[in-house]
Every structure is written in C-alpha cells, then in structure tokens.
Amino acid sequence: EGTCPDPGQLIDEYRSREVVQTALSELPDRLETVLRQYHEGGLKLREIGELLGVSEARVCQLRKRAYDALKIRLAQEPRISPSWRSAATATAPLAAVDKAA
C-alpha cells in the first residue's frame, strides 16, 4: 500500500532544485566546477585537484567557498523554503568569495 507524495511538496522540491542549479551557474567558474565535479561527477577532491591543476587542500578550500557562496545566494532566494532561509547563515560577503576564486 503506497502513498502519493504531496503535490505541493513535489513542486517545492522541483523549485528548490531549479533554484540551486541557477545559483550554481552564477558561481565563479572554478567554484562551480568544483561543486559539479564533486556532487554530479562523483570525483574525489584529489581528482578535482588534478583536473584544475591545484592541490587537494586547495580544492577543499574552494569547495568551502562555493558552499558559503551558495548559502548566501540561497538565503536570499524567495522561492526557497522560509525555514531553510532562516537557518542559513552568511559567513562571507559574496563579492569576497568571487575575488578569492
């Protein structure tokens, strides 16, 4: 006996994915590459480092910057759940993240 998912919940999930994909594409290229290769490509930090020509430690730093930038961007997004937005905290101004990449 299965249950049907709540249509509103499905719409919210779809919107959230769309917003995250848009936010990813707005990151500086290097930060976007790190997150896409890590999450979508399944590469390890070392492998991403080889691809970018940097150390594994540097990839770890770039990944953190990318997460911070996404957190800032998504906290400003009205289509994201209000409970998530209020839980998100900004750790660095987005302009600083752009310059550091």
Buried (B, 14 or more C-beta within 10 A) or exposed (E): EEEEEEEEEEEBEEBBEEBBEEBBEBBBEBBBBBBBBBEEEEBEBEBBBBBBEBEEEBBBEBBBBBBBBBBBBBBEBEEBBEEEBEEBEEBBEBEEBBEBB
